[in-house]
Amino acid sequence: MAENLDPVFQIQRIYLKEASLEQPNSPAILLEQEQPSVDIQLGVEATPLAEGVYEVAVTATVQTKIADKTVFLVEAKQAGIFEVRNLPQEQMGPIMGIACPQIVYPYLRSNVADIVQRAGFPPVHLAEINFQAMYEQQQAQQAQQEGSRIITS
């Protein structure tokens, strides 16, 4: 009997892996009238769990400050477990770096907005992300770093 080699891509689970909120300068900072600055950092990581099963996580760090004092800091990691089988190896990078994060990210956006709002602040809505552009930029940076290592060694 021949083994089924059709490509498989399935979402097994989407979940909030980590979330934290800090308001180190409350309550005094809450009385400030100045508009805070907002810094947002995003990251993507993929981890194999078993044969053909991967966890892909998208992390957001949102820090708002007034002058040099933190108003609030939110860190959240949204993850998904994906079954990916029978795909050519050259497609695995784009699946892990583009397709899976695009599925997970809307959940992260919602959770970050909810955490910030429940903390008593207007919600922070993370912008839409072009994960394909982000992935291509990371690939270009890696190629450039590898190229510079070859030149310097």
C-alpha positions in Angstrom: 0.0 0.0 0.0 1.5 3.4 -1.0 1.9 6.0 1.7 -0.1 9.2 1.2 2.4 12.0 0.3 -0.1 14.8 -0.2 1.0 18.1 1.4 -0.5 18.6 4.8 -0.9 22.0 6.6 -3.2 22.0 9.6 -3.6 24.3 12.6 -3.8 22.1 15.7 -4.0 24.9 18.3 -3.7 28.6 18.8 -2.9 29.8 22.3 -1.6 32.7 24.4 1.7 31.3 25.7 2.9 34.3 27.8 1.6 37.7 28.8 2.8 40.3 31.3 2.0 43.8 32.2 4.1 46.2 34.2 3.2 49.7 35.4 6.4 50.5 37.4 5.6 54.2 37.9 1.9 54.0 38.8 0.0 55.8 40.2 2.1 59.0 39.8 2.7 58.6 36.1 -1.0 58.3 35.5 -1.4 62.0 36.5 0.9 63.2 33.8 -0.8 65.1 30.9 2.0 64.6 28.4 1.5 62.3 25.5 3.5 59.1 25.9 5.9 57.7 23.2 5.2 54.1 22.1 7.9 51.6 21.1 6.8 48.2 19.7 9.1 45.3 19.0 8.0 42.1 17.2 9.7 38.7 16.9 8.9 35.4 15.3 10.3 32.0 16.3 9.6 28.4 15.1 10.3 25.3 17.1 10.0 21.7 16.0 7.9 19.7 18.5 7.7 16.3 16.8 8.0 14.9 13.3 6.0 17.3 11.1 4.7 19.3 14.1 5.9 22.8 14.9 5.2 25.6 17.3 5.3 29.1 15.8 5.2 32.0 18.2 4.9 35.7 17.6 6.1 38.0 20.4 5.2 41.6 20.9 6.8 44.0 23.4 5.0 47.3 23.8 6.6 50.0 26.0 5.1 53.5 26.5 7.1 56.2 28.1 6.7 59.8 29.2 10.2 61.4 29.2 12.4 58.5 30.5 9.7 57.0 32.8 7.8 53.9 31.7 4.0 54.3 31.7 3.4 50.6 31.0 5.2 47.6 29.4 3.3 44.7 27.9 5.0 41.6 26.7 2.9 38.9 25.0 3.7 35.7 23.1 1.0 34.1 21.0 1.7 30.7 19.6 0.2 28.1 17.4 0.9 24.4 16.9 0.9 23.5 13.2 1.2 20.2 11.4 3.2 20.6 8.2 4.1 17.5 6.2 5.2 16.4 2.8 6.4 19.9 1.6 9.6 20.5 -0.2 12.3 21.8 2.2 12.6 25.1 0.4 9.0 25.9 1.3 9.4 25.3 5.0 11.1 28.6 5.7 8.3 30.7 4.1 5.6 28.5 5.8 7.3 29.0 9.3 8.2 32.7 8.7 5.2 33.9 6.8 2.1 31.7 6.7 2.1 30.6 10.3 2.8 34.0 11.8 0.0 35.5 9.6 -2.4 33.1 11.3 -1.2 33.7 14.8 -0.7 37.5 14.7 -4.4 38.6 14.8 -4.8 36.8 18.1 -1.7 38.5 19.5 -3.1 41.9 18.3 -6.4 41.3 20.1 -4.7 40.1 23.3 -2.3 43.0 23.5 -5.2 45.5 22.9 -7.2 43.7 25.6 -4.4 43.7 28.2 -3.7 47.4 27.7 -7.4 48.3 27.9 -7.9 46.2 31.0 -5.0 48.0 32.6 -7.0 51.3 32.3 -5.3 52.7 29.1 -6.7 53.3 25.7 -6.0 50.1 23.7 -2.8 49.9 21.6 -3.7 48.5 18.2 -0.7 46.8 16.7 -0.4 47.6 13.0 -0.9 45.0 10.3 2.4 43.3 9.5 3.6 42.2 6.1 5.3 39.0 7.3 6.5 38.2 3.7 8.5 41.5 3.7 9.8 40.9 7.2 10.9 37.3 6.2 12.6 38.5 3.1 14.4 41.2 5.0 15.6 38.7 7.5 16.8 36.4 4.7 18.7 39.2 3.0 20.3 40.2 6.4 21.4 36.6 6.9 22.8 36.3 3.4 24.7 39.6 3.9 26.1 38.4 7.3 27.2 35.1 5.8 28.8 36.9 2.8 30.7 39.3 5.1 32.0 36.3 7.2 33.3 34.7 4.0 35.2 37.9 3.1 36.6 38.5 6.5 37.8 34.9 7.2 
